[in-house]
Amino acid sequence: QVQLVESGGGLVQPGGSLRLSCAGSGRSVSSDAMGWFRQAPGKERTVVAAISRGGVTINYAASVKGRFTISRDNAKNTAYLQMNSPKPEDRAVYYCAADRIDYRVSTYDCHYDSWGRGTQVTASS
């Protein structure tokens, strides 16, 4: 079982930027698809972005496309989410997750078998 730990969350002003990191330990996630999800207060958890093991296939939620960028560094066993120009509605707890079935690059949280504990992101002026 892999342990995933998110970091980099916090308060950011709208129009600023923030980079979230997700570090894996216990085993390599280089062969897994990696996903970022978020859950706002009182709402269901939804996908933000997902990336294949080689970084070739990437899926984004429509609400973040063009503003957020998912990437990974397999040598560091780490995935990233670059958040540019966050909006107040981006406020949520952000989770990273790993899916051993890489090829589907899934946007469904039920497909992911390892999860971090999350990091809070708040965009507020």
PyMOL CGO cylinders between C-alpha atoms (Angstrom):
from pymol import cmd
from pymol.cgo import CYLINDER

trace = [
    CYLINDER, 0.00, 0.00, 0.00, 1.30, 3.42, -0.89, 0.3, 1, 1, 1, 1, 1, 1,
    CYLINDER, 1.30, 3.42, -0.89, 1.06, 6.36, 1.47, 0.3, 1, 1, 1, 1, 1, 1,
    CYLINDER, 1.06, 6.36, 1.47, 0.27, 9.69, -0.20, 0.3, 1, 1, 1, 1, 1, 1,
    CYLINDER, 0.27, 9.69, -0.20, 0.88, 13.01, 1.52, 0.3, 1, 1, 1, 1, 1, 1,
    CYLINDER, 0.88, 13.01, 1.52, -0.33, 16.30, 0.09, 0.3, 1, 1, 1, 1, 1, 1,
    CYLINDER, -0.33, 16.30, 0.09, 1.34, 19.62, 0.83, 0.3, 1, 1, 1, 1, 1, 1,
    CYLINDER, 1.34, 19.62, 0.83, 1.32, 23.18, -0.41, 0.3, 1, 1, 1, 1, 1, 1,
    CYLINDER, 1.32, 23.18, -0.41, -2.20, 24.18, 0.46, 0.3, 1, 1, 1, 1, 1, 1,
    CYLINDER, -2.20, 24.18, 0.46, -3.16, 27.43, 2.14, 0.3, 1, 1, 1, 1, 1, 1,
    CYLINDER, -3.16, 27.43, 2.14, -4.65, 30.84, 1.52, 0.3, 1, 1, 1, 1, 1, 1,
    CYLINDER, -4.65, 30.84, 1.52, -4.14, 32.41, -1.88, 0.3, 1, 1, 1, 1, 1, 1,
    CYLINDER, -4.14, 32.41, -1.88, -5.49, 35.62, -3.30, 0.3, 1, 1, 1, 1, 1, 1,
    CYLINDER, -5.49, 35.62, -3.30, -7.59, 35.37, -6.47, 0.3, 1, 1, 1, 1, 1, 1,
    CYLINDER, -7.59, 35.37, -6.47, -5.26, 35.85, -9.40, 0.3, 1, 1, 1, 1, 1, 1,
    CYLINDER, -5.26, 35.85, -9.40, -2.31, 34.41, -7.50, 0.3, 1, 1, 1, 1, 1, 1,
    CYLINDER, -2.31, 34.41, -7.50, -0.87, 30.92, -7.76, 0.3, 1, 1, 1, 1, 1, 1,
    CYLINDER, -0.87, 30.92, -7.76, -0.32, 27.87, -5.62, 0.3, 1, 1, 1, 1, 1, 1,
    CYLINDER, -0.32, 27.87, -5.62, 1.39, 24.54, -6.24, 0.3, 1, 1, 1, 1, 1, 1,
    CYLINDER, 1.39, 24.54, -6.24, 0.21, 21.42, -4.49, 0.3, 1, 1, 1, 1, 1, 1,
    CYLINDER, 0.21, 21.42, -4.49, 2.49, 18.41, -4.14, 0.3, 1, 1, 1, 1, 1, 1,
    CYLINDER, 2.49, 18.41, -4.14, 1.63, 14.78, -3.52, 0.3, 1, 1, 1, 1, 1, 1,
    CYLINDER, 1.63, 14.78, -3.52, 4.50, 12.62, -2.32, 0.3, 1, 1, 1, 1, 1, 1,
    CYLINDER, 4.50, 12.62, -2.32, 4.23, 8.86, -2.35, 0.3, 1, 1, 1, 1, 1, 1,
    CYLINDER, 4.23, 8.86, -2.35, 6.03, 6.46, -0.05, 0.3, 1, 1, 1, 1, 1, 1,
    CYLINDER, 6.03, 6.46, -0.05, 5.94, 2.74, 0.61, 0.3, 1, 1, 1, 1, 1, 1,
    CYLINDER, 5.94, 2.74, 0.61, 6.02, 1.81, -3.05, 0.3, 1, 1, 1, 1, 1, 1,
    CYLINDER, 6.02, 1.81, -3.05, 6.54, 3.48, -6.38, 0.3, 1, 1, 1, 1, 1, 1,
    CYLINDER, 6.54, 3.48, -6.38, 3.55, 5.14, -8.05, 0.3, 1, 1, 1, 1, 1, 1,
    CYLINDER, 3.55, 5.14, -8.05, 5.40, 5.55, -11.32, 0.3, 1, 1, 1, 1, 1, 1,
    CYLINDER, 5.40, 5.55, -11.32, 3.14, 2.96, -12.98, 0.3, 1, 1, 1, 1, 1, 1,
    CYLINDER, 3.14, 2.96, -12.98, -0.08, 4.38, -11.54, 0.3, 1, 1, 1, 1, 1, 1,
    CYLINDER, -0.08, 4.38, -11.54, -2.37, 7.00, -12.88, 0.3, 1, 1, 1, 1, 1, 1,
    CYLINDER, -2.37, 7.00, -12.88, -2.50, 9.91, -10.45, 0.3, 1, 1, 1, 1, 1, 1,
    CYLINDER, -2.50, 9.91, -10.45, -5.47, 12.11, -9.78, 0.3, 1, 1, 1, 1, 1, 1,
    CYLINDER, -5.47, 12.11, -9.78, -6.32, 15.26, -7.90, 0.3, 1, 1, 1, 1, 1, 1,
    CYLINDER, -6.32, 15.26, -7.90, -9.80, 15.59, -6.44, 0.3, 1, 1, 1, 1, 1, 1,
    CYLINDER, -9.80, 15.59, -6.44, -11.44, 18.22, -4.29, 0.3, 1, 1, 1, 1, 1, 1,
    CYLINDER, -11.44, 18.22, -4.29, -14.31, 18.48, -1.88, 0.3, 1, 1, 1, 1, 1, 1,
    CYLINDER, -14.31, 18.48, -1.88, -15.93, 21.76, -0.95, 0.3, 1, 1, 1, 1, 1, 1,
    CYLINDER, -15.93, 21.76, -0.95, -17.99, 22.11, 2.24, 0.3, 1, 1, 1, 1, 1, 1,
    CYLINDER, -17.99, 22.11, 2.24, -21.35, 20.40, 1.85, 0.3, 1, 1, 1, 1, 1, 1,
    CYLINDER, -21.35, 20.40, 1.85, -20.53, 19.07, -1.60, 0.3, 1, 1, 1, 1, 1, 1,
    CYLINDER, -20.53, 19.07, -1.60, -19.42, 15.78, -3.10, 0.3, 1, 1, 1, 1, 1, 1,
    CYLINDER, -19.42, 15.78, -3.10, -15.82, 15.05, -3.97, 0.3, 1, 1, 1, 1, 1, 1,
    CYLINDER, -15.82, 15.05, -3.97, -15.12, 15.74, -7.64, 0.3, 1, 1, 1, 1, 1, 1,
    CYLINDER, -15.12, 15.74, -7.64, -12.19, 15.32, -9.96, 0.3, 1, 1, 1, 1, 1, 1,
    CYLINDER, -12.19, 15.32, -9.96, -9.84, 18.19, -10.67, 0.3, 1, 1, 1, 1, 1, 1,
    CYLINDER, -9.84, 18.19, -10.67, -7.34, 16.45, -12.96, 0.3, 1, 1, 1, 1, 1, 1,
    CYLINDER, -7.34, 16.45, -12.96, -5.84, 13.06, -13.72, 0.3, 1, 1, 1, 1, 1, 1,
    CYLINDER, -5.84, 13.06, -13.72, -2.58, 12.09, -15.41, 0.3, 1, 1, 1, 1, 1, 1,
    CYLINDER, -2.58, 12.09, -15.41, -1.29, 8.84, -16.89, 0.3, 1, 1, 1, 1, 1, 1,
    CYLINDER, -1.29, 8.84, -16.89, 1.93, 7.27, -15.68, 0.3, 1, 1, 1, 1, 1, 1,
    CYLINDER, 1.93, 7.27, -15.68, 3.94, 8.74, -18.51, 0.3, 1, 1, 1, 1, 1, 1,
    CYLINDER, 3.94, 8.74, -18.51, 2.19, 12.08, -18.42, 0.3, 1, 1, 1, 1, 1, 1,
    CYLINDER, 2.19, 12.08, -18.42, 0.96, 11.73, -21.99, 0.3, 1, 1, 1, 1, 1, 1,
    CYLINDER, 0.96, 11.73, -21.99, -2.75, 11.52, -21.20, 0.3, 1, 1, 1, 1, 1, 1,
    CYLINDER, -2.75, 11.52, -21.20, -4.27, 14.20, -18.99, 0.3, 1, 1, 1, 1, 1, 1,
    CYLINDER, -4.27, 14.20, -18.99, -7.88, 14.88, -18.12, 0.3, 1, 1, 1, 1, 1, 1,
    CYLINDER, -7.88, 14.88, -18.12, -9.16, 18.08, -16.52, 0.3, 1, 1, 1, 1, 1, 1,
    CYLINDER, -9.16, 18.08, -16.52, -12.45, 19.16, -15.06, 0.3, 1, 1, 1, 1, 1, 1,
    CYLINDER, -12.45, 19.16, -15.06, -13.98, 21.82, -17.28, 0.3, 1, 1, 1, 1, 1, 1,
    CYLINDER, -13.98, 21.82, -17.28, -14.00, 24.27, -14.39, 0.3, 1, 1, 1, 1, 1, 1,
    CYLINDER, -14.00, 24.27, -14.39, -10.20, 24.29, -14.05, 0.3, 1, 1, 1, 1, 1, 1,
    CYLINDER, -10.20, 24.29, -14.05, -9.05, 23.72, -17.62, 0.3, 1, 1, 1, 1, 1, 1,
    CYLINDER, -9.05, 23.72, -17.62, -6.69, 26.47, -18.68, 0.3, 1, 1, 1, 1, 1, 1,
    CYLINDER, -6.69, 26.47, -18.68, -6.01, 27.52, -15.08, 0.3, 1, 1, 1, 1, 1, 1,
    CYLINDER, -6.01, 27.52, -15.08, -4.68, 24.40, -13.37, 0.3, 1, 1, 1, 1, 1, 1,
    CYLINDER, -4.68, 24.40, -13.37, -1.91, 22.08, -14.56, 0.3, 1, 1, 1, 1, 1, 1,
    CYLINDER, -1.91, 22.08, -14.56, -1.28, 18.55, -13.35, 0.3, 1, 1, 1, 1, 1, 1,
    CYLINDER, -1.28, 18.55, -13.35, 2.19, 17.06, -13.69, 0.3, 1, 1, 1, 1, 1, 1,
    CYLINDER, 2.19, 17.06, -13.69, 4.36, 14.38, -12.16, 0.3, 1, 1, 1, 1, 1, 1,
    CYLINDER, 4.36, 14.38, -12.16, 7.96, 13.51, -11.48, 0.3, 1, 1, 1, 1, 1, 1,
    CYLINDER, 7.96, 13.51, -11.48, 8.26, 9.74, -11.31, 0.3, 1, 1, 1, 1, 1, 1,
    CYLINDER, 8.26, 9.74, -11.31, 11.86, 9.92, -10.15, 0.3, 1, 1, 1, 1, 1, 1,
    CYLINDER, 11.86, 9.92, -10.15, 10.59, 11.74, -7.06, 0.3, 1, 1, 1, 1, 1, 1,
    CYLINDER, 10.59, 11.74, -7.06, 7.44, 9.64, -6.74, 0.3, 1, 1, 1, 1, 1, 1,
    CYLINDER, 7.44, 9.64, -6.74, 5.51, 12.89, -6.67, 0.3, 1, 1, 1, 1, 1, 1,
    CYLINDER, 5.51, 12.89, -6.67, 2.59, 14.48, -8.47, 0.3, 1, 1, 1, 1, 1, 1,
    CYLINDER, 2.59, 14.48, -8.47, 1.81, 18.18, -8.63, 0.3, 1, 1, 1, 1, 1, 1,
    CYLINDER, 1.81, 18.18, -8.63, -1.11, 20.49, -9.20, 0.3, 1, 1, 1, 1, 1, 1,
    CYLINDER, -1.11, 20.49, -9.20, -0.23, 24.01, -10.30, 0.3, 1, 1, 1, 1, 1, 1,
    CYLINDER, -0.23, 24.01, -10.30, -3.12, 26.33, -9.57, 0.3, 1, 1, 1, 1, 1, 1,
    CYLINDER, -3.12, 26.33, -9.57, -3.07, 29.65, -11.40, 0.3, 1, 1, 1, 1, 1, 1,
    CYLINDER, -3.07, 29.65, -11.40, -5.65, 32.37, -10.99, 0.3, 1, 1, 1, 1, 1, 1,
    CYLINDER, -5.65, 32.37, -10.99, -7.67, 30.50, -8.37, 0.3, 1, 1, 1, 1, 1, 1,
    CYLINDER, -7.67, 30.50, -8.37, -11.21, 31.69, -7.77, 0.3, 1, 1, 1, 1, 1, 1,
    CYLINDER, -11.21, 31.69, -7.77, -13.18, 31.75, -4.52, 0.3, 1, 1, 1, 1, 1, 1,
    CYLINDER, -13.18, 31.75, -4.52, -15.17, 28.77, -5.80, 0.3, 1, 1, 1, 1, 1, 1,
    CYLINDER, -15.17, 28.77, -5.80, -11.94, 26.73, -5.89, 0.3, 1, 1, 1, 1, 1, 1,
    CYLINDER, -11.94, 26.73, -5.89, -12.00, 26.68, -2.12, 0.3, 1, 1, 1, 1, 1, 1,
    CYLINDER, -12.00, 26.68, -2.12, -11.94, 23.03, -1.04, 0.3, 1, 1, 1, 1, 1, 1,
    CYLINDER, -11.94, 23.03, -1.04, -9.90, 20.27, 0.50, 0.3, 1, 1, 1, 1, 1, 1,
    CYLINDER, -9.90, 20.27, 0.50, -7.70, 18.87, -2.24, 0.3, 1, 1, 1, 1, 1, 1,
    CYLINDER, -7.70, 18.87, -2.24, -6.83, 15.17, -2.29, 0.3, 1, 1, 1, 1, 1, 1,
    CYLINDER, -6.83, 15.17, -2.29, -4.40, 13.21, -4.41, 0.3, 1, 1, 1, 1, 1, 1,
    CYLINDER, -4.40, 13.21, -4.41, -4.99, 9.60, -5.30, 0.3, 1, 1, 1, 1, 1, 1,
    CYLINDER, -4.99, 9.60, -5.30, -3.34, 6.72, -7.14, 0.3, 1, 1, 1, 1, 1, 1,
    CYLINDER, -3.34, 6.72, -7.14, -4.98, 4.21, -9.49, 0.3, 1, 1, 1, 1, 1, 1,
    CYLINDER, -4.98, 4.21, -9.49, -3.04, 1.06, -10.33, 0.3, 1, 1, 1, 1, 1, 1,
    CYLINDER, -3.04, 1.06, -10.33, -5.03, 0.66, -13.55, 0.3, 1, 1, 1, 1, 1, 1,
    CYLINDER, -5.03, 0.66, -13.55, -3.12, 3.36, -15.33, 0.3, 1, 1, 1, 1, 1, 1,
    CYLINDER, -3.12, 3.36, -15.33, -4.63, 3.28, -18.79, 0.3, 1, 1, 1, 1, 1, 1,
    CYLINDER, -4.63, 3.28, -18.79, -8.08, 4.56, -17.82, 0.3, 1, 1, 1, 1, 1, 1,
    CYLINDER, -8.08, 4.56, -17.82, -6.75, 7.88, -16.37, 0.3, 1, 1, 1, 1, 1, 1,
    CYLINDER, -6.75, 7.88, -16.37, -10.02, 7.91, -14.54, 0.3, 1, 1, 1, 1, 1, 1,
    CYLINDER, -10.02, 7.91, -14.54, -12.06, 10.89, -13.43, 0.3, 1, 1, 1, 1, 1, 1,
    CYLINDER, -12.06, 10.89, -13.43, -14.08, 8.72, -11.03, 0.3, 1, 1, 1, 1, 1, 1,
    CYLINDER, -14.08, 8.72, -11.03, -12.93, 8.63, -7.43, 0.3, 1, 1, 1, 1, 1, 1,
    CYLINDER, -12.93, 8.63, -7.43, -14.19, 5.06, -7.00, 0.3, 1, 1, 1, 1, 1, 1,
    CYLINDER, -14.19, 5.06, -7.00, -11.43, 3.89, -9.34, 0.3, 1, 1, 1, 1, 1, 1,
    CYLINDER, -11.43, 3.89, -9.34, -8.64, 5.11, -7.08, 0.3, 1, 1, 1, 1, 1, 1,
    CYLINDER, -8.64, 5.11, -7.08, -7.37, 2.80, -4.39, 0.3, 1, 1, 1, 1, 1, 1,
    CYLINDER, -7.37, 2.80, -4.39, -4.89, 4.98, -2.49, 0.3, 1, 1, 1, 1, 1, 1,
    CYLINDER, -4.89, 4.98, -2.49, -5.64, 8.42, -1.09, 0.3, 1, 1, 1, 1, 1, 1,
    CYLINDER, -5.64, 8.42, -1.09, -3.91, 11.16, 0.81, 0.3, 1, 1, 1, 1, 1, 1,
    CYLINDER, -3.91, 11.16, 0.81, -5.53, 12.98, 3.72, 0.3, 1, 1, 1, 1, 1, 1,
    CYLINDER, -5.53, 12.98, 3.72, -5.98, 16.21, 1.86, 0.3, 1, 1, 1, 1, 1, 1,
    CYLINDER, -5.98, 16.21, 1.86, -4.82, 19.79, 2.04, 0.3, 1, 1, 1, 1, 1, 1,
    CYLINDER, -4.82, 19.79, 2.04, -7.03, 22.87, 2.39, 0.3, 1, 1, 1, 1, 1, 1,
    CYLINDER, -7.03, 22.87, 2.39, -7.00, 25.53, -0.30, 0.3, 1, 1, 1, 1, 1, 1,
    CYLINDER, -7.00, 25.53, -0.30, -8.76, 28.82, 0.14, 0.3, 1, 1, 1, 1, 1, 1,
    CYLINDER, -8.76, 28.82, 0.14, -8.83, 31.56, -2.47, 0.3, 1, 1, 1, 1, 1, 1,
    CYLINDER, -8.83, 31.56, -2.47, -9.96, 34.77, -0.88, 0.3, 1, 1, 1, 1, 1, 1,
    CYLINDER, -9.96, 34.77, -0.88, -9.24, 38.44, -1.37, 0.3, 1, 1, 1, 1, 1, 1,
]
cmd.load_cgo(trace, "trace")
